[in-house]
């Protein structure tokens, strides 16, 4: 059969509308990397995704049960205010995007502290996590997890030693395709079963990876994001990790820099 180059080119050039879900997470304010965060915001502004998944934007260092550096631990209001500023910037850059923040282990530090140290204040609306970060005002929904077209987003609870192994663990735990953070690594893990083809995505981080108080040596972390691009009116998707290397994102023929 002769190869029709013109027909082939038409197939290659076919453009379809996509619905993009972008995850921007593990910021850990005030231990975020400002350049990485700015770069992530540039990328989000360029994409204008249908949905942005947010998680673990504030570290809540002051509320941690672990040993703390006394010089760091008493800046809680400053940390909350700074996180709100970042969220406001992102909302202004993506005004029409659906934004969903999923619950994380660092978010739970607030609830744990109230229930163990100030039980009488636990039910005050002004001390609830969405209120402190002004999520309703910014039109950001707060959920434990989020499912879109049979694809799950969650913060994650599994940590394994190597990139990809955490993704494997999350897929085996959930039994469906999905995406998580928590490990601060980037990976795609694919699995084919009788019931279908599945993938789990590890989504990197936007926190400082060089000066990590509780790690001796090099943190095996990688800055970046992840996205899932869905065909409109279909559950067919394309998952991708978006690594930030030397404060650059290479995406197609574009280079984003910070």
Order of alpha helices (4+ residues) and beta strands (2+ residues): alpha-beta-alpha-beta-alpha-beta-alpha-alpha-beta-beta-beta-alpha-beta-beta-beta-beta-beta-beta-beta
